[in-house]
């Protein structure tokens, strides 16, 4: 079994927050090595959050939350049928309520992002420290989680551009950039398979790879081993969340 020895030396030149963000895309090893010096993680989290909020705002103005809600209802025939069977006045009231709730939920998604990062950081902390003899701290694992998630901000920016130029047919927030994943190969009404397919996204795979690089930079564990560990836990989370989403569909 691979073990972690002494701490990996920090980079000679401390990086600024801007440099860490930029290097995440062009020289990730520099960013993740610098995390041992400074485990601050709020900058990438704020970036991802602001970009997401911008997407929700643009979608609300350009497409309309009512249209997005109707798109989502089409993915759940039973819920759509219940709405259609209501008297017109009750349907209008119910739809208005759903739209209002959806708007709040989508704007609050950064809180969900934070919860997932916290969970994943905790899982990786236990796995690397107890399974591979590393000496990581929770803040370092959070920094890896948030910095490795920056490709998702790039994905969100591309989604904003597409919505802004009018490419918005069938838009749903669960898959804001349909062309970047396998979701197009699966019937959206097959909720579990669709959720899994959407998760196999080019930007998400990029993020998983970055996380593997991050843990290899902070420990003496082989990079290939770190990649396998991160991918395995990510896949478990995908399957669990997809199953839970099926129950609520």
The 8 nearest C-alpha neighbors of each residue, nearest first, counted from 0:
[[1, 2, 131, 130, 220, 224, 3, 132],
 [2, 0, 220, 131, 3, 221, 224, 219],
 [1, 3, 131, 132, 220, 0, 4, 219],
 [2, 4, 219, 133, 132, 220, 218, 131],
 [5, 3, 219, 2, 6, 133, 218, 132],
 [4, 6, 7, 3, 219, 218, 133, 134],
 [7, 5, 8, 218, 4, 217, 219, 134],
 [6, 8, 217, 218, 9, 5, 219, 216],
 [9, 7, 6, 10, 32, 35, 11, 217],
 [10, 8, 32, 33, 35, 36, 11, 7],
 [9, 11, 12, 33, 32, 13, 8, 29],
 [12, 10, 9, 13, 8, 33, 14, 32],
 [11, 13, 10, 14, 9, 33, 15, 29],
 [14, 12, 11, 10, 33, 15, 36, 9],
 [13, 15, 18, 19, 12, 16, 33, 30],
 [14, 16, 18, 17, 19, 13, 20, 33],
 [15, 17, 19, 18, 20, 14, 42, 21],
 [18, 16, 20, 15, 19, 21, 14, 22],
 [17, 19, 15, 21, 16, 20, 14, 22],
 [20, 18, 30, 16, 22, 17, 21, 23],
 [19, 21, 17, 23, 18, 22, 16, 43],
 [22, 20, 18, 23, 19, 24, 17, 25],
 [23, 21, 26, 25, 19, 24, 27, 20],
 [22, 24, 27, 20, 21, 26, 30, 25],
 [23, 25, 22, 21, 26, 27, 20, 150],
 [24, 26, 22, 23, 27, 21, 28, 29],
 [27, 25, 22, 28, 29, 23, 24, 30],
 [28, 26, 23, 30, 22, 29, 24, 25],
 [27, 29, 31, 30, 26, 32, 216, 212],
 [30, 28, 32, 27, 31, 26, 33, 22],
 [29, 31, 19, 27, 33, 28, 32, 22],
 [30, 32, 213, 34, 28, 33, 29, 216],
 [33, 31, 29, 34, 216, 30, 9, 35],
 [32, 34, 30, 35, 36, 31, 9, 10],
 [35, 33, 38, 37, 31, 36, 32, 139],
 [34, 36, 33, 37, 32, 9, 38, 217],
 [37, 35, 34, 33, 9, 38, 32, 13],
 [36, 38, 34, 39, 35, 33, 139, 13],
 [39, 37, 34, 139, 138, 142, 40, 35],
 [38, 40, 37, 41, 142, 138, 34, 42],
 [39, 41, 142, 42, 145, 38, 43, 141],
 [40, 42, 44, 43, 45, 39, 145, 142],
 [43, 41, 45, 44, 40, 46, 16, 39],
 [44, 42, 46, 45, 146, 145, 41, 47],
 [43, 45, 41, 47, 42, 46, 145, 48],
 [44, 46, 48, 42, 43, 47, 49, 41],
 [47, 45, 43, 49, 48, 44, 50, 42],
 [46, 48, 152, 44, 50, 45, 49, 43],
 [49, 47, 45, 51, 109, 46, 50, 44],
 [50, 48, 52, 46, 51, 47, 45, 53],
 [49, 51, 53, 47, 48, 52, 46, 152],
 [52, 50, 54, 48, 53, 49, 47, 55],
 [53, 51, 49, 55, 54, 50, 106, 48],
 [52, 54, 50, 56, 51, 55, 49, 57],
 [55, 53, 51, 57, 52, 159, 56, 58],
 [54, 56, 52, 58, 53, 57, 59, 51],
 [57, 55, 59, 53, 54, 58, 52, 60],
 [58, 56, 54, 60, 59, 55, 61, 53],
 [57, 59, 61, 55, 62, 60, 56, 54],
 [58, 60, 63, 56, 64, 57, 62, 61],
 [61, 59, 57, 58, 63, 62, 56, 64],
 [60, 62, 58, 57, 59, 63, 163, 162],
 [63, 61, 58, 59, 60, 66, 64, 167],
 [62, 64, 59, 65, 66, 60, 61, 58],
 [63, 65, 67, 59, 66, 68, 98, 62],
 [64, 66, 68, 63, 67, 98, 69, 94],
 [67, 65, 69, 68, 64, 63, 70, 62],
 [66, 68, 70, 64, 69, 65, 171, 170],
 [67, 69, 71, 65, 70, 66, 64, 72],
 [68, 70, 72, 66, 71, 67, 65, 73],
 [71, 69, 67, 73, 68, 72, 169, 66],
 [70, 72, 68, 69, 74, 73, 67, 171],
 [71, 73, 69, 75, 74, 79, 70, 68],
 [74, 72, 70, 75, 71, 76, 79, 69],
 [73, 75, 188, 72, 71, 187, 76, 70],
 [74, 76, 72, 73, 78, 77, 79, 248],
 [77, 75, 79, 78, 80, 73, 74, 72],
 [78, 76, 80, 79, 75, 81, 248, 72],
 [77, 79, 81, 80, 75, 76, 82, 72],
 [78, 80, 76, 82, 72, 77, 81, 83],
 [81, 79, 83, 77, 82, 78, 76, 84],
 [82, 80, 78, 84, 79, 83, 77, 85],
 [81, 83, 79, 80, 84, 85, 90, 78],
 [84, 82, 80, 81, 85, 79, 90, 86],
 [85, 83, 81, 82, 80, 86, 90, 79],
 [84, 86, 90, 82, 83, 89, 87, 81],
 [85, 87, 89, 88, 90, 84, 83, 91],
 [88, 86, 90, 89, 91, 85, 83, 92],
 [87, 89, 91, 90, 86, 92, 85, 93],
 [90, 88, 92, 86, 91, 87, 93, 85],
 [91, 89, 93, 87, 85, 88, 92, 82],
 [90, 92, 94, 88, 89, 93, 95, 87],
 [93, 91, 89, 95, 90, 94, 96, 88],
 [92, 94, 90, 96, 95, 91, 89, 97],
 [95, 93, 97, 91, 96, 92, 90, 98],
 [96, 94, 92, 98, 93, 97, 91, 99],
 [95, 97, 99, 93, 94, 98, 100, 92],
 [98, 96, 94, 100, 99, 95, 101, 93],
 [99, 97, 101, 95, 96, 100, 65, 94],
 [98, 100, 96, 102, 97, 101, 95, 103],
 [101, 99, 97, 103, 102, 98, 104, 96],
 [102, 100, 104, 98, 103, 99, 97, 105],
 [101, 103, 99, 105, 100, 104, 98, 106],
 [104, 102, 100, 106, 101, 105, 107, 99],
 [105, 103, 101, 107, 102, 106, 100, 108],
 [106, 104, 108, 107, 102, 103, 101, 55],
 [105, 107, 103, 104, 108, 52, 102, 55],
 [108, 106, 104, 105, 109, 110, 103, 111],
 [107, 109, 111, 105, 110, 106, 104, 112],
 [110, 108, 112, 48, 111, 107, 113, 51],
 [111, 109, 113, 108, 112, 107, 114, 48],
 [110, 112, 108, 114, 109, 113, 115, 107],
 [113, 111, 109, 115, 110, 114, 116, 108],
 [112, 114, 116, 110, 111, 115, 117, 109],
 [113, 115, 111, 117, 116, 112, 118, 110],
 [116, 114, 118, 112, 117, 113, 119, 111],
 [117, 115, 113, 119, 114, 118, 144, 120],
 [116, 118, 114, 120, 115, 119, 113, 121],
 [119, 117, 115, 121, 120, 116, 114, 122],
 [118, 120, 122, 116, 121, 117, 115, 123],
 [119, 121, 140, 117, 123, 141, 118, 122],
 [120, 122, 124, 118, 119, 123, 117, 125],
 [123, 121, 119, 125, 124, 120, 126, 118],
 [122, 124, 126, 120, 125, 121, 127, 119],
 [125, 123, 121, 122, 127, 126, 128, 120],
 [126, 124, 128, 122, 123, 129, 127, 121],
 [125, 127, 123, 130, 124, 129, 128, 122],
 [126, 128, 131, 130, 124, 133, 125, 129],
 [129, 127, 133, 132, 125, 134, 131, 126],
 [130, 128, 125, 126, 132, 127, 131, 133],
 [129, 131, 126, 127, 128, 132, 125, 133],
 [130, 132, 2, 127, 133, 128, 129, 3],
 [131, 133, 128, 3, 2, 129, 130, 127],
 [134, 132, 128, 3, 127, 131, 135, 218],
 [135, 133, 128, 132, 136, 6, 218, 3],
 [134, 136, 133, 128, 124, 139, 137, 140],
 [135, 137, 139, 138, 140, 134, 124, 38],
 [136, 138, 140, 139, 141, 124, 135, 120],
 [139, 137, 141, 140, 136, 38, 142, 39],
 [140, 138, 38, 142, 141, 136, 137, 143],
 [139, 141, 120, 143, 137, 142, 138, 144],
 [142, 140, 144, 138, 120, 139, 143, 145],
 [141, 143, 40, 139, 145, 140, 144, 38],
 [142, 144, 140, 146, 141, 145, 147, 213],
 [145, 143, 141, 142, 147, 146, 116, 140],
 [146, 144, 148, 142, 147, 143, 43, 44],
 [147, 145, 148, 143, 149, 43, 144, 142],
 [146, 148, 206, 209, 210, 144, 145, 149],
 [149, 147, 145, 146, 206, 150, 151, 144],
 [148, 150, 152, 151, 146, 147, 43, 47],
 [151, 149, 153, 152, 148, 202, 206, 154],
 [150, 152, 154, 149, 153, 148, 202, 155],
 [153, 151, 155, 47, 149, 150, 154, 156],
 [154, 152, 150, 156, 151, 155, 157, 149],
 [153, 155, 151, 157, 152, 156, 158, 150],
 [154, 156, 158, 152, 157, 153, 151, 159],
 [157, 155, 159, 153, 158, 154, 152, 160],
 [158, 156, 160, 154, 155, 159, 161, 153],
 [157, 159, 155, 161, 156, 160, 176, 175],
 [158, 160, 156, 162, 157, 54, 161, 163],
 [161, 159, 163, 157, 158, 162, 164, 156],
 [162, 160, 166, 158, 164, 163, 159, 157],
 [163, 161, 165, 159, 166, 167, 160, 164],
 [162, 164, 160, 161, 165, 159, 61, 57],
 [165, 163, 161, 162, 166, 160, 167, 159],
 [164, 166, 162, 163, 167, 161, 61, 168],
 [167, 165, 161, 162, 164, 168, 163, 160],
 [166, 168, 162, 170, 165, 169, 161, 62],
 [169, 167, 170, 166, 165, 62, 70, 162],
 [168, 170, 70, 167, 171, 67, 66, 71],
 [169, 171, 167, 168, 67, 175, 172, 70],
 [172, 170, 173, 174, 175, 67, 71, 169],
 [171, 173, 175, 174, 170, 105, 67, 55],
 [172, 174, 171, 175, 197, 194, 170, 176],
 [175, 173, 172, 176, 177, 171, 197, 170],
 [174, 176, 172, 171, 158, 177, 173, 170],
 [177, 175, 158, 174, 178, 179, 154, 157],
 [176, 178, 179, 174, 175, 180, 182, 183],
 [177, 179, 176, 180, 183, 181, 182, 200],
 [180, 178, 200, 177, 201, 176, 181, 202],
 [179, 181, 200, 197, 182, 199, 178, 201],
 [182, 180, 196, 183, 184, 197, 199, 200],
 [181, 183, 197, 196, 184, 185, 180, 193],
 [182, 184, 181, 185, 177, 180, 178, 186],
 [185, 183, 182, 181, 186, 196, 193, 180],
 [186, 184, 182, 183, 193, 187, 192, 196],
 [185, 187, 188, 189, 193, 184, 183, 182],
 [188, 186, 189, 193, 74, 185, 190, 182],
 [187, 189, 74, 190, 186, 75, 193, 76],
 [190, 188, 187, 186, 192, 193, 191, 185],
 [189, 191, 193, 188, 245, 192, 194, 187],
 [190, 192, 194, 241, 193, 245, 189, 242],
 [193, 191, 195, 194, 189, 190, 196, 185],
 [192, 194, 196, 190, 187, 195, 191, 185],
 [195, 193, 197, 191, 241, 196, 192, 190],
 [194, 196, 198, 192, 193, 197, 241, 191],
 [197, 195, 182, 181, 193, 199, 198, 194],
 [198, 196, 182, 194, 199, 180, 195, 181],
 [197, 199, 195, 200, 196, 194, 237, 180],
 [200, 198, 196, 197, 180, 181, 195, 201],
 [199, 201, 180, 203, 198, 202, 179, 197],
 [202, 200, 204, 203, 179, 180, 205, 199],
 [203, 201, 205, 204, 200, 150, 151, 206],
 [202, 204, 206, 200, 205, 201, 207, 151],
 [205, 203, 207, 201, 206, 202, 200, 208],
 [204, 206, 202, 208, 203, 207, 201, 209],
 [205, 207, 203, 147, 209, 204, 148, 208],
 [208, 206, 204, 210, 209, 205, 203, 211],
 [207, 209, 211, 205, 210, 206, 204, 212],
 [208, 210, 212, 206, 147, 211, 207, 213],
 [211, 209, 213, 207, 147, 212, 208, 143],
 [212, 210, 226, 225, 208, 213, 209, 214],
 [213, 211, 209, 215, 210, 214, 216, 208],
 [214, 212, 210, 31, 216, 211, 215, 143],
 [213, 215, 217, 216, 211, 212, 218, 225],
 [214, 216, 222, 212, 218, 213, 217, 220],
 [217, 215, 213, 214, 32, 218, 31, 212],
 [218, 216, 214, 215, 7, 32, 213, 35],
 [219, 217, 215, 220, 216, 3, 7, 214],
 [220, 218, 3, 4, 221, 215, 7, 2],
 [219, 221, 3, 218, 215, 2, 1, 222],
 [222, 220, 224, 223, 215, 225, 219, 1],
 [221, 223, 215, 225, 224, 226, 212, 220],
 [222, 224, 226, 225, 221, 227, 211, 215],
 [223, 225, 227, 221, 226, 222, 228, 220],
 [226, 224, 211, 222, 228, 223, 227, 215],
 [227, 225, 211, 223, 229, 224, 228, 230],
 [226, 228, 224, 230, 225, 229, 231, 223],
 [229, 227, 225, 231, 226, 230, 224, 232],
 [230, 228, 226, 232, 231, 227, 211, 233],
 [231, 229, 233, 227, 228, 232, 234, 226],
 [230, 232, 234, 228, 233, 229, 227, 235],
 [233, 231, 235, 229, 234, 230, 236, 228],
 [234, 232, 230, 236, 231, 235, 229, 237],
 [233, 235, 237, 231, 236, 232, 230, 238],
 [234, 236, 232, 238, 237, 233, 239, 231],
 [235, 237, 233, 239, 234, 238, 240, 232],
 [238, 236, 234, 240, 235, 239, 241, 233],
 [237, 239, 241, 235, 236, 240, 242, 234],
 [240, 238, 236, 242, 241, 237, 235, 243],
 [241, 239, 243, 237, 242, 238, 236, 244],
 [240, 242, 244, 238, 191, 194, 243, 239],
 [243, 241, 245, 239, 244, 240, 191, 238],
 [244, 242, 240, 246, 245, 241, 239, 247],
 [243, 245, 241, 247, 242, 246, 240, 248],
 [246, 244, 248, 242, 243, 247, 190, 191],
 [245, 247, 243, 244, 248, 242, 241, 191],
 [246, 248, 244, 245, 243, 242, 190, 75],
 [247, 245, 246, 244, 75, 190, 78, 74]]
